[in-house]
Amino acid sequence: MRQLPSPVLRAEAPVAPPSPVPPKTTAPPAAAGQRRPLVERVACWSARHRKTAVAAWLAFMAAAFIAGQLGGGASVHQYDPGQAGQAEQVLARLNVVTPPAESVLIQARTGDRVPAATAAAEVKAATLQVRAALAALPRAAADVRGPFSGGRAGAAMTARGGLAALVTFDVAGPHAAAQSTVVADLAAVQRVQARHPDLLVQEAGDASTDRAANAVLGQDFRKSEWTSIPLTLILLLAVFGALIAAGIPVLLAGTAVVTAVSLLGVAGHWFPVGSGTSELVLVIGMAVGVDYSLFYLRREREERVAGHDDESVVGLAAATSGRAILVSGLTVMVSLAGLFLTGIDMFTGIAFGTIMVVGVAVLGSLFFLPALLSWLGPWADRLQLPYLGCRRTHPRPSRLWSGLARHVVRRPLLLGGLAAAALLALSAPALGMRLTNPSVDLPRNLEIVQVLSDISREFPAKPAPAEVVVSGTGLTSPAMQREITALRSWNHGVSVDPVADGRALVIDVPLAGNGTSTASTDALLTLENRVLPATIGKVRGASFAVTGNTAENYDLRATLHSRTPIVFGAVALLAFLLLLLAFRSVTIPLVSIVLNFLSVGGAYGLVTLIFQDGHLQSLLGFTSFGALIPWVPLFTFVMLFGLSMDYHVFILSRIRESWSAGARARDAIVEGVGRSAGVVTSAAVIMVAVFSIFATLDMIDVKMLGVGLAAAVIIDATLVRGVVLPAMLAVLGERAWYLPRWLSWLPGRGLVCEGALLRRRPRSAARGQHAPPRSAGVRVTAG
């Protein structure tokens, strides 16, 4: 008998020689004095009351949908972090809205054989027509400015000797309706373009860019929605070989996504839910919903093939795979909760939505899925595909992965070391990762992006302003006037506008650079840290905060830089505690955290090579801007740290189950990997396919996220879980399940189900050989 590192209760049970055909049995009851685990009790109740359980689940989904339709509305406004967010909140409290600015570029077409004077005259005529057309739309355009009206300002709005001109204006009306109001302005500009085919008359600006971005996001969402579900169903047909069984995971994932997306509308009254949250909820919900269904269905098939009746199958599947699903789901939700620690409104809404869909998927796996499987029974394997159905409905251990695991446990230091070195080499490019926002986060092939680029090229001297919002008392005092004069002496382009009946001042301060360059950032920091404290900051009772595009981007990067280590540490700590309780081992959580960081590091390295260094641009359809979007690495970490636990917990549960049944540590590794490899590989293929849909979308940040997640899942499900994990467990041996005696008080259920598995189906001792008849000790963890 082995000496166990933690207190155990020993139960002797005779092991009968294996029989060629397992008899039809029922799982033995729980050990005396121990209640069955909660997940098993819930599953058995659902199986006994399957009609009630299925009806309750569908009613829950319908109630969520109705609540979303009736209770949905405008979401809580998202504010940027740092000073930019403070300034935005001050303006929001005062009901001050900065109108979106638009620009119209009028230029002669290049390559036309038209005399310069003739082209310049036509540019002037078109410019005057644009100004007149916009001035005739007082409800859609305000403060129209342009050249050919005299003065130095007008002269500065022409370029190339009159061959290019710029007209600027503000979108009139309520700010919330700017994207619809700007349509009238765009139509007026298009009418001028139609009258001047020899010119390019194009509009771009804040409202029109937001309109184009939302159109792209909507198109991407519809594409991901209509692509992910059919693709998932096709892959599930290949996995299960039967149409009904393949539809079960899609049904669970689909109902979970519908429920969560519907509830987002209600949650928007308290949380800042952005437009992209639904897209992430869809993809994450499909991924975890399918994963959890695969785990449960695989175990249910194994127990059914082993000869157990329908009631026992449900209980055994719940006590094993159901428990793994619960631990995995809690770990995913704990990881996603790390986004709340960023203090960034965008992440708050995403965290809430993704946590909600994972929670609904876990609830459905433990409540709805057992009832559905009990109701269907053997019918779940009907409508089998030719040549594939029979093989898929009788799952067996994977020879490939069992063979690989057997080789790894024989030479764990060599093979595990090589795999770890490969992962570290793949992670190396991430050391040079640069984080910044592109000037326009839209596909370069969009017309509006090209117009913005043309405007920047023709009028490069236009400064990127910072908006200084001053509030408090003393705004009209002589001291304030004196300090504003001092501010103007530092920058002659400063302009001051009283807003909200003089309760606040908005001071525009031009900044050097194009708004995203190093020169713009340096000018912003000089303004915030030196100039404003020495001027406006000296006025008693007045406070200031700086906003604007440059300030927003800088504050986001600075917040992510300061909060990312906190998120990393908190997520790792919470995952450690959760896995400690789940496996009653201090070693397993440490191994899990190390492996997850290896997976994330490999994903970071690949994303850096592809998107920052510009590899595979033509294949993926993007243009590199030499950096990564700041929020993508942090969100990738949180997502991967949680989702990789799906495979990790499932594999460890099978290894622990075999070890608890009396197998030696290395034999348990081989058996656990072999029995779980098939479902893990299938789940990984489906998850990679779903995430790869992101890589085909147009938005660069979504594309970046999809490539990173898909690559990381491939790395995680193959190299990490197939080589590094078995190697680390083989090196640790019995110490992998070590729990100090002073932690024996930790709550945790006894592994009764694992003892039951041993009593009804003897395990082989090693390499497929059956153990000789002996009195096998059934490990039942104390507590």
N, C-alpha and C positions, 0 to 999 in steps of 0.2 A: 504494500500500500504506500502511496506517496504521502509525504507530509505536506499538508496544505498550508500556504502562507497566511491564511485567515481562518478564524474559527468556523467549523462546519459541523453539520449533523451528518452522521454516517448512516446509511440504510443499506443493509445487505439484501440482495435480490438474486436469485438464481437466474442464470442465463441459459436458455435452451439453445440447442444447435439450430442453425438457420434452416428454414424449410423453403423449398423451391417456389411455392406459391403462398404468399402471406395470407393467413386466415382473416376473415372479416371480424373485426374486433371493435370494441369501444374503448376510448381512453379511460384509464383508471381515474377514480376520483382523487381530489387533492389529498395531500397528506393530512393526517389527523391534526386538528388544531390550527390548520392554515386555510384561509379563505382563498378562493380562486382570484387571480388578478382582475382588476377592474375591466381591462379591455376584453378579457375572456367572458366576463359576466355580461357586459354590454352586447357583445357579439352573439352570445347564446340567447339572450332575451330577444334580440332582433330576429334571430333565426326562428325562434318559437312563435313570434308575433310578426311574421314577415309582411303581411299585408298592411298591418298598422305602421310598421317601420317605413316601408316604401311610401305609403300615403303621407306620412308625416314629413318625410324628406321632400317630396314633391310640393307639399303645402308650404314648407319652409322656403323653398325656392320661389314659389308663386307670391308669397307674402313679401319677400325681399324685392321682387320685381315691381310689385304694386307700390311698395313704400318708396322705391327709387323714382317711380314715375310721378307719384303724388307729392312726395317730400323733397324731391330734388330741386335744385335752384342754383343761384350763383354761389360759387365757392368762396371761402374766406380768402382774402387777398394775400398773395405771396409778396413778402418783402425781402430785399437783399440783405445779407448780413453786414455787420460793421456800420460805419458812418453812413454809407449809402442807404441802408435800410432805415436808419434813424431819421435821415432827411425825408425819405419817402413817407414815413409815418407822420412826421410833423405836417407835411403838405396834405396828407389824407385827412388828418384831424381838422384842418382848416378848410377842407373841401377845395383845395387848390389843385388844379389839373394842368400839367404842362401839355399843350396841344402837340400832337405828332407833327413833325416837320417833313415836308416833301420838297423834292427838287425836280425840275424838268430840264433836261439837257437837249439843246438844239445844236446840231452840228452837221456840216457838209459831209456827204459820203466820201470816203477815201477812194481814190482811184478814178473818180469821175473827171472827164476832160472838160471841165467848166472853168472859165476864167475866175480867178480868185475874187475879183471885184463883184462879179455876178453872183457867185456863191455867197459872199458876205452880205450882199443886199437881200438875198432870199432868206438868209439866216435872221437878219434884222426883221423882215416882214413876218416871218413865222413866230419870232419871239414876241412881237407886239400882239399877234393874234392869240398866242397862248395866254398872255397877260389879260387880254380883254375877255377871253373865254372863261378864265378862272374868276375874274372880277365879277362876271355875270352870275356867279354861283355863290352868293353870300352865305348860304346855309351849308356849303361844302368846302369853301376855301376862304381864308382870312389872311390879312397882312401879306398880300401878294407883292413881291419885290423882284425887280429885274433890271437889266441894262436899258440903255437908250432913253433914260429919263433924266439925264444930267446928273452931275455930281460925281465924286470919287467912288462912292459905293457902286454906282451903276457901271462905271468903267472897270471895276475889279471883277465884274461878272461876265466878262468876255475874254476870249483866249484865241490864240493863233490868228491875230489880226482880224478878228471879227468872224472867223470861220466856226467858232463855237461860242455858245452863250448859255447862261444858266438863269433859270427863273426859280425862285423859292417861295414857299407859302406854308401856312399852317392849316391843318385839317380842322374845319369848324365843327361846331356841335359837340355833343357829349363825347368824352374820351372813350367810353365803353363801346360806342357805336362807330368808332373811327374806321374800322375795317370795312364796314358797309358804306359809310359816308364817302370814303375815298374812291368808291366805284364811279361816282359822278365825275370826280376830277380826272380819273383815268380815261373815261369816255370822252371828255372834252379834249384832252391831249391827243387821243387817237383821231378825233375829227380833224385836228390841225395836221397831224401826220398824213392823213389821207389827201389833204389839199397840197402837200409838198412831198411828192414821192422822191425827189432828188435829195431830201434831207433825212436825217434821223432825229425824230422828235420822241423822246422817251422819258418816262417818269419813274422815280424811285425815291424811297424814303421810309420813315418809320412805319406808317400805317400800311403802305403797299407791301413792304417786306414782311410785316407780321401776317398780312393776308396770304401772301405766297407761302410762308412757313406753315401756317395752319392748313393750307390746302395740301401741302406735301405730307404733313403729319397725318391728315385724314386719309389721304391716299395710301400711305404706308400702313396705317392701322387696318384699313379694309383689305389690303393685300395680305398682311400677316394673318388676319382673321380667316380669310377664305382659302389661304394656302396651308396654314398649320393643321387645321382639322382633317382635310382629306389626306395630307401627307402622313399624319399620325395614324390614321385608319389603315392606310396601305401598309405601313410598317408593322402595325399590330397584326394584320392578316398574315404577314410573313412570320411573325413571332408565334402566334397561337395556331395558325393553320385552320381556324374555324371562324366563321363570320360572326356568330353570336358572341363568342369569347372576345373577339377583337373589338366589338362594339361596347363592351362593358367599361373599359378604361375611358373611352371617349365620352360615354354617358356620364361617368363620375366627374371627369375633368370639366366637361361642358357645363354641367349643372353648378359646379363649384365656381367657375368663372362667371356665369350669368348672375349667380347670387352675389358674388363679391363686387362685380361691376355695378350692379343695381344698388347695393348698399353704399357705394362710393358717393352717389348723389346725396344721400342723407348725411353721410359723414362730412361732406363739404361744408355743412353749416358750422362745423367746429374745427375742421382741419383744412389747411390750404392744399386742396387737391388740384394738381395741374392737368393740362390737356394730355400729356404723355403718360400719365399714371395708368390709364385704362389699357394702353398697349402693353405695358410691363405686366400688369395683372393678368392679361390674357396669356402671355407667353409663360410666365411663372406658374400660373394655374394649370395650364396644359402639361407642363413638364412634371410638376410634382404629382398631379392627379394621375397621370399615366404611370409614373414610377410606383406610387403606392398601390395602384391596382395590379401592376405586374408582380410586385412582391407577394401580395395576398393571393392572387390567382395561381402563381407558381406553387406556393406551399399547399394550397387547396388541392391542386392536381396531384401533387406528390402523395398527400395523405389518402386521396381517393384511390390512386393506383395501388397504394399499400394495403388496401382492403378495408378501410374504415367506413362506417356508415355516415350518412349525411350529417347527423347531429355532431358526431365526433370530429368530422372534418372541419366544421365551422369552429369548434372550440380549440382544436389544435392549431389551426391557421391563425386564429386570433391570439393565442397564447405565445406564438413564436413570431410570425411576420407582423401580426397586429401590434405587438409590443415594440418591434423594431420600427414600425411606422410611427408610433407615438413618440419614441425617443428621437427619431430623425426629424419629425415635424416640429417638435419643441426646439431642437437645435437650430433648424432653419429660422424659426420665428425669433429665437434669441439673437441670432446673427443679424437678422434684418432690423431688430430693435436697436442695434448699434447706431443706425442712421439717426435716431432721435438725439444722440449725443452731439451731433454736428451743430445743432442749433440753426440749421439752414431750412427755411420753410419748404423749399422744393423737395428735400429729402424727407421731411416730416410726412407730407402727403403720400409719397412713394412708399415709405416704410409702413404706414397704416394700411394702404391698399394691398401690398404684397403679403403682409402678415395676415391680413384678413382672408385672402384667398388660400393661403397655406393652411390656416386654421380650419376653414370650411372643408378643404380637401381631406385633412386628417379626420375631421368629424364624419365626413361621408365614408371614409375607408373603414372606420370602426363601427358605424351605425347603419349606413345605407347598404354598403357592399355585402356584409354578411347576410342581410335579409334578401338581397337580390340573388346572391349565389344559392342560398337555401331554397329560394322559390324556383330557380331554374333547375338546380340539381344537375344531373347528367345532360340536360338539354343545353347547357352552356357550351358543350363540345359538338353540338350539331352544326349542320351546314359546313362540313369540313371541305378544305380545298384538296383537289386531287394531288397525290404524291407527297403531300406535305402535312395533311391533317393528322394522320395516325401517328407520325413521328413526333409532332409537336404536342399532341395530347398525352404523351407518355414521357414526361421529362426524365432525363437521366443526367448524372454528373458529366461535366465537360471533360473529355479526354485531353483536349489541348491545354486547358488551364490547369487541370490536375497534374499533367506532366510537367508543365512549366513550374508550378509550385513545388513539385517534388525535386526538381533540379535546384531550385532556389534554396530550399531548406537544407540541401546537402552542402551547398557552397554559399551560405548567406553573406559572408563578408565580401567575397569576390563579386558575385552577381549584384548584390544589393549596393555595394560600393560603386560599381560601374554605373548602375542606374541613377544613383544619387548624384554622381559626378556629371552625368549627362543633363540632369535637371538643373544643376547649378550652372553649367555652361549655358543652358538655354535661358536661364534667368539673368545672366551677366549683362545683356544690353539694357536691362531695366535700371542699372546703376546710372546710366546717362539719360534717364527720362526727363523731359522738359514738359512743363505744364503751362499752357496758355490758351486763350480763346481765339479762334479765327475772327477776322474782321466781320465776316458774315458766315453764320453756321448754316449754309444752304448749299445744295449741289451747284458746282460751277457752271453746269450747262443751262441753268435757269436764266431767262432773259433779264430778270431784275438784278441778278448778281453781276451780269455783264455790264448793265447800266451803271451800277454803283462803282464798278471798276473804272468805267469810262469817266465818270464824274471825278473820281479821285485822281485819274491821270490828267485830265484837262485842267482841274483846279486843285492842284496839290497844296497850295498855300493856305487852304481853309483850315483854321485851327479846330482841334477837338476841345470843346469847352467843358469845364467843371462847373457844376451848379452848387453854389454855397448857399444853404438855407439857414438864415439867421432868424431866431425867434427869441421870445422873452420880453424884457422891458428895456427901455432906453433906445428904441430903434430910431427915434427921430431926434435924439439928443445931440448936442454939439460934439460930444465925445465920439459918437458913432460917425458923424459926418467927417470928423477929423481923421478917424481911422480908415474910412473909405477912401479919403483922399490919399492917405499913405499907401493903401492897397493899389490905387491907380498909379502911383509913382513907381511901383514895382512892375505893373503890367498895364500898359496904356489901353489895352482892349477891354478893360473891365466895364461892365454895364450893370446897373442896379435897377430892379423892378420891385416896388412895394406890392404885396399881394394880400388878399383877405382883409381889405380895408385897413391896411397898414399894420396888421398883426404879425406880419413876417416880411422878410426881404429875401429875394432870390437874386444872388449876385453871380453873373456869368463871368468866368475867368478863363480866357483862352489858354490852352496848353500846347506845348510843342509836340511835334510828331503827328501820327495819324490816329491816335487814340488807343492803339494796342501795342505800340512800339516801346522800347526801353526809354526813349526820350520822353514819351508821354508819362510813363510811370515815374520817372525821376522828377518831372515837373510837378506831378500830383503830390508826391511825398514832400517835396520842398514847400508846396502850398499848405499842406495839412500840418506839417510838423514845425515849420519855421515861420512862414509868412503870416498865416491866420492867427496863431497864438500871439504873435507880436503886434497884431493890429486889432482885428475884431475881438479876439479873446481878451483884450484889456478893458473892454467896455463892461461895466458892472451890470449884472442882471441879464446880459445877452449870452446866448449860446449858439453854436454853429455846428453844422454837419455838412459834409461834402458828398454829393451824388453826381450822376452823369455816367456815361458808358465806361469811361476809364476807371472811375472810382468803383463802379459796380464790379467790374472784372477783377480789379486788384483786391477788393475786400473779399470776394469769393475765394480767390487763391490763398489769401492770407488766412482766412478762416479754416479752409481745408488743411493748410499746412500745420496749423496749430492743433486742430482737433483730430486729425488722422491718427496720430499715435494713441490718443485716448480711446478712439473707436477700436483700433487694433487690440489694445490691451484689454478693454472691457469685453469684447466679443470672445477673445481667447479665454479669459477668466470664467465667463459664464458658461462657455462650452465645456471647459474643464470640470466645473462643478456638476453640470448636467450629466456628462459621461461618467463621472465618478459615482453618481447615484445609480446610473443605469447599469454599469458593469461591475460596481463594487471593486474597483481597482484604481490605484493611483498611477500605474504605468500606462494603461491603455489611453487615458486622456492626454498624457504627454506625447505619446506616439502619434495620436490623432492630430494634435495641433501642429507637430512638426511636419507631418505629411501634408496637411492642408496648406501650410506656408510654402512647401515645395511646389504644390500645384499652382498656387497663386503666383509664385515667382516665375514659373515657366510661362504662364499666361501673360504676365507683364512683359517678359522678354520678347515674346512673339508680337504682341501689340506694338511695342516700341519699334521693332524691326520693320513691321508692316506700315504703320501709320505715321510714325515720326521720321523714320529713315526713307520711307517712300517705296518700299518693295511691294510688288503685286498691285500697283496702282491701276494699271490697265485692266487686270483681271477682275478686281473688285469694284472698279468704276468710281474712283475718287482721285482728288488731287491733294497731296500732302502739303500741310502748311508748316511742317518742321517741328511739331509738338503734339502733345495729347491734350484733349479737352479736360480741364481740371477735375470734374466730378466723376469721370469714367473710372479711373483706377480705384478710388475708394468704393464706389458702388460695385465694381467687379469683385473686389475683395469680400465685401459683405455677402454678395450673392453666392460666390463660389464656396466660401467658408460654410455656408449653410447647406447648399445643394450637394456638395461633395459628401456630406454626412449621410445622404441617402444610401450610397453604395457602401460607405465605410461601416455604418451601423449594421447594415444587412449582412455584410461579410463577417464582421466581428461576432454577430449573434450566432451565425452558423458555426464558426470556429469555437465559440464559447459553449455552444450546445454539445458539440462533439467532445470537447475536453471535459465537460461536466459529466458526460456519459461514461468516462473512464478511458478515453483514448489518450495516448501520449501527446505531449504538446506539439511535436512536429507532425505527427499523423493527423492531429486535429486540424492543423493548418491546411494540409493537403486536402482533407475531406471537406473542410469548410469552404475553401476557395473553389474546389471542383463543383460542389453542390450549388453555390451561389453565383458562379461565373456566368451561367447561361442567362439568368434574369438580369444580372448587372450589365452584361454586354448589350442585351436587348434594350434595357432602359437607357443606357448611354447612347446607343444609336438613335433612339427616338429623341432624346434630349438634344443631341448635336443637330439633328435635322430641324428641330423647332428653333433652336438658337441661330442656325445658319440662315433662317429666313431673314433675320435682322441684317445679315451681311449683304443681302440683296436689296435692301431698302435704300432710300436716297439720302436721308439725313446722316451726316458724317458721324455724329455722336452715337446714334443708334447703330450704325454700321460697325463702329469701333467696339461697342459693347457686345454685339452679336459675335464678332470674330473672337474676342477675348473669351467669352463664355464657352463657345463651341470648342475652341482650342484647349481650354482648361479641362473640360469634361473628357475630351479624348485622352489627354495626358493623365488625368486622374483615374479613369477607368481602366487604363492599360498599364502604363509604366509604374504608376504609384501603387495602385491596388493589386496589380499582378506580380510585381517584383519587389518593390521597396517594402511594402507592408509584410509579406511573408518573410522577407529577410530579417526585418527588425524583430518580428515575433519569434523567429527561429533562434536568433541570437539571445533573446531574453529568456526563452524557454518558459519554465514554470513561473518565473518572476514577472511575466507579462500580466499575470492575474493577482499580483501582490496587493494586499490591503493590510496596512499596519493594524495591530491589535487595538491601538487606541482610537481607531476609526470604525471599529466593529459595531458601534452604536448607530451608524448611518442607516436610514431607512432603506429598505429594498426588499422585494419579494423573493421568496425561495424559488429555486429553479425546479419547481415541481414538474412542470411540463417536460423538462429535459430528462428527469428521471423516468417519467412515463414513456418517453420515446425509447429509452434504453430497455425498459421492461417489455415493450411490445415489439421492438425491432433491434436485435443485437447489432452492434457496430463491429467492423473489422478492426483488428489490432493494428495492422500496418499493411500497406501495399495490396489492398484488396483481399487479404487472407483473413478468414474468420478467426476470432479469438477462441482458444480452447475453453471448454466449459469451466467456469470459475465463479467464485462469489464476487461479483462486481460491486464496487462501492459507488453508490449514487450520491453525487455531491449535491447537497441541499444547503444553500447559503444560509447561515444564521441571520435572523433578523428579517 
